[in-house]
Structures are given as C-alpha cells and as structure tokens.
Amino acid sequence: MCGENMLIGLAGVLAATAPLIFAVVGETITERAGVINLSLNGLILLSAMGSFAVAVTTDSLVLGFLAGAGIGAAVALVVAFCSITLRQSQVAVGFVLALLCRDLSYFLGNPFMNRPGPVVPSFRLPHALSIDTVTVLSLAAIVLAWVWFFKTRPGLVLRGLGEQPAAAYVRGVPVNRLRYLYTMLGGAVVGLAGPAYSLSVKAGWRGTISGLDGIGWIALAIVIFGGWNPVRAALGAYLFGILQWLGVALQPALPGVPSQVLQVAPFPVMILTLLFVSIGNAEWVARTISRLPLRGRRFLTRALRSLEARPPASLGVPFEG
C-alpha cells in the first residue's frame, strides 16, 4: 500500500511539474542560442490567461494551447527585436516585459475570472495511476530537446550560436536570423507552460490568486542549475516538484510546523543548490578544500565539479555580422 501511494505521489509530481518543464526546456533553447529571455514570469501568466480565454470562448483545448504558444512566441519576438536588432540590454527588456505581461494578464483576464472551462482529460494506467497528454508532451519535450542539441547537426549549429557566433558566421551560418528563430521557438515552448497550468494542473483563471506568479523566476534559476542541458534542467524541475510535494505530504506528520514554512521550503533549497553550482570556481572555496584531508578533498572536488555549470560563452552578447 505504501509503495502504491508513493507511485501515485510521483505520478502527481510528474503532472504538476509538466508546466515548469515546458518553461525550462523553452528557456534552455533560447539561451543556447545566446539570448536571455527574462520575461518568463509575465509570459507564463499571460499565456495562462490568454489560453484559458481562447479555450473558453472556442470550447477547444487545441486552440487554447496554440494560443499559449503564440503568446510565448510573440513576447519572445519583442525580446529578439529589442536585443538583436536594436541591441538593447536583454536583461532590461526582459524584466520590463515580465512586469508588463503580468499586469496585462491580470487586467485582460478580469472577464474570465473563476469561469468554468475545458480541462485536459486524464487516462488511466495500472495501479490506479492516471496521466494526461500534457505530462506525456512534457516528457517528450525533454527527449526531443536533448536529441536536437546533442545528436543533430542543426543542434550543433544552435550551440555554436551561443558559444562562438563569430566562428559560426564565418562558416556561413546566419547567426542573427537563427537567433530570432530559436528565441521565438523557445518562447513558444515556454508559452505552453501557461495552458499546461490553466487547462490542466490549475484549471481556470483566478488572477492574482492563481499561484503562478514567481514560477518564471524559478524556471530561470533551474536553467542555470541545469547547466543549459535539457535533461539536467528537467531533473532540477522535478527536484523542485518533489520538494513541493514533500511540503504537502509531511504536513500531517509535522503538525507543530506552520504550513507556510513547508510551502516555501523548496525556494530556499533551490537557492542553496544554485549557490553550490556557482561557488565551485571561487578562490576561497579552493583554499578551504586544500586544507582538508586527501579523501575529503577529492570527494568535495568531484561533488562540486558535478554541480558546476558554465553558461554559453556569448550568452547575452549581441552579434554584429
């Protein structure tokens, strides 16, 4: 019985984490091309509202998801135009768009507050487990992104856009055109996170109490934790989902601990994880490790190297070609 409950809990984690997977995979695609899209938090909110509004109006889940992807691509196009063509700060443009999209979602979503709408259906698996199409698509997105990045020639070109765009340009690669393409593609994948919430995980639109504000910033942090690798980033997303699930599962066993503490616990844990990812190359860490016994020194060095993440060399740097 305990094992079955564990399976049900893990299936729930897979389903609840699916929107975050779309956001993480999409942003990984964008940043691998050398562009930072900091608008994720507002983009997810706007796509959640917009996709729900379209699905309610048309009674079509497919159109709802297409609307979410379209909103994501449109916001990413603005990021690409401002950063690639106008050569403005990607950080500043993304941050402003994050705030703008968030406020637009609350304002434009007022007529759809608390309205019933279509929900992605689930199908049964053995052992009383259930799964929906969104979860399956999120798993497929991880696999497809990894295969594209590391097993195809276009994926090699994509990685070159973020690492050595000048070398790619010399070989005839249209760097800025492809950066436009991958920024919009990544934005479209991130945009699927919105309908994955409002049409599946947290069905409906509830404005400021939807519980989605902040998810985009977590996704950006997980991309860094994942070392710009879709599989490792997905593992980071699932870690976050498991921590959230444990916060709920442990509440009955820890009645003396306020529920708010367990609800926010995943956030500082992710911050600490990111800290370990970032401190491996720090001089004071190297000095501290050098004072340890040989066995401890080797263990810590290997552990820090396994967590180490290096961003694409030209991430956030405009290319003039």
C-alpha positions in Angstrom: 0.0 0.0 0.0 2.9 2.4 0.9 4.6 1.6 -2.5 1.3 2.3 -4.3 0.9 5.6 -2.6 4.5 6.5 -3.5 3.8 5.7 -7.1 0.6 7.9 -7.1 2.6 10.7 -5.4 5.4 10.5 -8.0 2.8 10.5 -10.9 1.3 13.6 -9.3 4.8 15.2 -9.2 5.3 14.4 -13.0 1.9 16.0 -13.8 2.3 19.1 -11.5 5.8 19.7 -12.8 4.9 19.5 -16.5 4.3 23.2 -17.0 7.7 24.0 -15.3 9.3 21.5 -17.7 8.0 23.4 -20.7 9.3 26.7 -19.3 12.8 25.2 -18.5 13.2 23.5 -21.9 12.0 26.6 -23.8 14.4 28.9 -22.0 17.2 26.5 -22.4 16.6 26.6 -26.2 16.6 30.4 -26.2 19.8 30.7 -24.0 21.7 28.1 -26.0 21.2 30.5 -29.0 22.8 33.3 -27.0 19.7 35.2 -26.0 18.4 35.7 -22.4 14.6 35.9 -22.2 13.9 37.3 -18.7 10.2 37.8 -19.4 9.3 34.3 -18.4 7.3 35.1 -15.3 5.0 37.5 -17.0 4.9 35.4 -20.2 3.6 32.4 -18.3 0.9 34.4 -16.6 -0.2 36.0 -19.9 -0.2 32.7 -21.8 -2.1 31.0 -18.9 -4.8 33.7 -19.1 -4.9 34.0 -22.9 -5.0 30.3 -23.5 -7.8 29.9 -21.0 -9.8 32.8 -22.5 -9.4 31.2 -26.0 -10.3 27.7 -24.8 -13.4 29.1 -23.0 -14.5 31.2 -26.0 -14.0 28.5 -28.6 -14.5 25.4 -26.4 -11.3 24.0 -27.9 -8.3 22.8 -25.9 -6.2 22.6 -29.0 -6.8 26.3 -29.8 -6.1 27.1 -26.2 -2.7 25.5 -26.3 -1.9 27.1 -29.7 -2.9 30.5 -28.2 -0.4 29.9 -25.4 2.4 29.0 -27.8 1.5 32.0 -29.9 1.6 34.4 -27.0 5.0 33.0 -26.0 6.4 33.4 -29.5 5.1 37.0 -29.8 6.6 38.1 -26.5 9.9 36.4 -27.5 9.8 38.2 -30.8 9.8 41.5 -28.9 12.8 40.3 -26.9 14.6 39.3 -30.1 13.8 42.6 -31.9 15.0 44.7 -29.0 18.1 42.7 -28.2 19.2 41.5 -31.7 18.1 44.4 -34.0 18.1 47.3 -31.6 20.9 45.9 -29.4 19.3 46.9 -26.2 20.0 45.3 -22.9 18.4 41.8 -22.9 18.1 41.9 -19.1 16.4 45.3 -19.0 14.0 44.4 -21.9 13.1 41.0 -20.4 12.5 42.5 -16.9 10.2 45.2 -18.3 8.3 42.6 -20.3 7.9 40.4 -17.3 6.2 43.2 -15.4 4.1 44.3 -18.4 2.9 40.8 -19.3 2.0 40.1 -15.6 -0.1 43.3 -15.3 -1.7 42.7 -18.7 -2.7 39.2 -17.7 -4.5 40.5 -14.6 -6.2 43.3 -16.4 -7.3 41.5 -19.5 -8.2 38.3 -17.6 -10.9 40.0 -15.4 -13.8 38.9 -17.5 -12.6 35.3 -17.3 -12.1 35.1 -13.5 -13.4 32.0 -11.9 -15.3 30.9 -15.0 -15.5 27.1 -15.7 -13.7 25.9 -18.8 -12.4 22.8 -20.6 -9.8 20.7 -18.8 -7.3 18.3 -20.4 -8.6 14.8 -19.7 -6.5 12.1 -18.0 -6.3 8.5 -18.9 -5.8 5.5 -16.5 -2.7 3.5 -16.1 -2.2 0.3 -14.0 -2.1 0.6 -10.1 -4.7 3.3 -10.1 -2.3 5.8 -11.7 -3.5 8.5 -14.1 -1.7 10.7 -16.6 -2.7 13.3 -19.1 -1.5 14.4 -22.5 0.3 17.4 -21.1 2.6 15.2 -18.9 3.4 13.0 -21.9 4.2 16.0 -24.0 6.5 17.5 -21.3 8.5 14.2 -21.2 8.7 14.2 -25.0 9.9 17.8 -24.9 12.9 16.8 -22.7 13.9 13.9 -25.0 13.4 15.9 -28.3 15.4 18.9 -26.9 18.3 16.6 -25.9 18.4 14.8 -29.2 18.2 18.1 -31.1 21.0 19.6 -29.1 23.5 16.8 -29.0 22.6 14.3 -31.8 21.9 16.5 -34.8 23.8 18.9 -37.0 21.3 21.8 -36.6 21.7 21.3 -32.8 25.5 21.7 -33.2 24.8 24.9 -35.1 22.4 26.1 -32.3 25.1 25.5 -29.6 27.5 27.4 -31.8 25.2 30.5 -31.8 25.6 30.8 -28.0 29.3 29.7 -27.8 31.1 31.1 -30.8 28.8 33.1 -33.1 31.7 34.7 -35.0 33.1 31.3 -35.9 29.6 30.1 -37.0 29.2 33.3 -39.1 32.5 32.7 -40.9 31.2 29.2 -41.9 28.1 30.8 -43.5 25.6 30.5 -40.6 23.1 33.4 -40.5 23.6 34.0 -36.8 21.1 36.7 -36.1 18.4 35.1 -38.2 18.8 31.8 -36.4 18.8 33.7 -33.0 15.5 35.2 -34.0 14.2 31.7 -34.9 15.3 30.0 -31.7 14.3 32.8 -29.5 10.7 32.6 -30.8 10.8 28.8 -30.8 11.9 28.8 -27.2 9.3 31.4 -26.3 6.6 29.2 -27.9 7.7 26.3 -25.8 7.7 28.4 -22.7 4.2 29.7 -23.7 2.9 26.1 -23.4 3.5 26.3 -19.7 0.6 28.7 -19.4 -2.2 26.4 -20.8 -0.5 23.5 -19.0 -1.4 25.3 -15.8 -4.8 26.9 -16.7 -6.2 24.0 -18.7 -4.7 21.1 -16.7 -2.7 21.5 -13.4 -4.6 24.5 -12.0 -7.6 24.6 -14.3 -9.2 28.0 -14.7 -8.1 31.6 -14.3 -8.1 33.2 -10.8 -6.0 36.3 -11.4 -3.6 37.2 -8.6 -4.5 34.1 -6.6 -3.7 31.7 -9.4 -0.5 30.8 -7.6 1.6 31.2 -10.8 3.4 34.4 -10.0 7.1 33.5 -9.4 7.2 30.3 -11.4 9.0 32.1 -14.3 11.8 33.1 -11.9 12.1 29.6 -10.6 12.4 28.3 -14.2 15.2 30.8 -15.0 17.1 29.6 -11.9 16.6 25.9 -12.9 18.1 26.6 -16.3 21.3 27.8 -14.6 21.2 24.8 -12.2 20.8 22.5 -15.2 23.9 23.8 -16.9 21.9 24.7 -20.0 21.3 20.9 -20.6 17.6 20.0 -21.1 17.9 16.7 -19.2 19.8 18.1 -16.2 17.4 21.1 -16.1 14.4 18.8 -16.2 15.9 16.9 -13.2 16.1 20.3 -11.4 12.5 20.9 -12.2 11.5 17.5 -10.9 13.6 18.1 -7.7 11.6 21.3 -7.2 8.3 19.5 -7.8 9.3 16.7 -5.3 10.2 19.3 -2.7 6.8 20.9 -3.1 5.1 17.5 -2.9 7.0 16.7 0.3 5.9 20.0 1.8 2.3 18.8 1.4 3.0 15.1 2.3 4.9 16.0 5.5 2.3 18.4 6.9 0.2 15.8 8.7 3.4 14.3 10.3 4.7 17.7 11.4 1.6 19.4 13.0 3.8 21.8 15.0 5.4 23.3 11.9 3.4 26.1 10.3 2.2 25.1 6.8 3.7 28.3 5.3 7.2 27.1 6.3 6.8 23.8 4.4 5.2 25.6 1.4 8.1 28.0 1.0 10.9 25.5 1.8 11.5 24.5 -1.8 12.5 28.0 -2.7 15.5 28.4 -0.2 16.6 24.8 -1.0 16.8 25.8 -4.7 18.7 28.9 -3.8 21.2 26.8 -1.8 21.5 24.4 -4.7 22.3 27.3 -7.1 24.9 28.5 -4.6 26.7 25.2 -4.8 26.5 25.3 -8.6 28.2 28.7 -8.6 30.8 28.5 -5.9 32.9 25.8 -7.4 35.4 28.2 -9.0 35.6 30.6 -6.1 39.1 31.1 -4.8 38.1 30.9 -1.1 36.4 27.5 -1.8 39.7 26.2 -3.4 41.7 27.4 -0.3 39.2 25.8 2.1 39.2 22.5 0.2 43.0 22.4 0.1 43.2 22.3 3.9 41.1 19.1 4.1 42.4 15.5 4.2 43.1 14.0 0.8 40.0 11.8 0.8 37.7 14.6 1.8 39.4 16.9 -0.7 38.8 14.5 -3.6 35.2 13.9 -2.6 34.3 17.6 -2.4 36.2 18.5 -5.6 34.2 15.8 -7.5 30.9 16.8 -6.0 31.5 20.5 -6.9 32.6 19.6 -10.4 29.5 17.5 -10.9 27.3 20.5 -10.0 29.4 23.0 -11.9 27.6 24.9 -14.7 29.1 27.1 -17.4 26.9 29.4 -19.4 27.2 29.7 -23.2 30.3 31.9 -23.8 28.3 34.5 -25.8 25.1 34.5 -23.8 23.5 37.9 -23.7 26.2 39.3 -26.1 24.8 41.0 -29.3 26.4 39.8 -32.5 27.3 42.2 -35.3 27.8 40.4 -38.6 
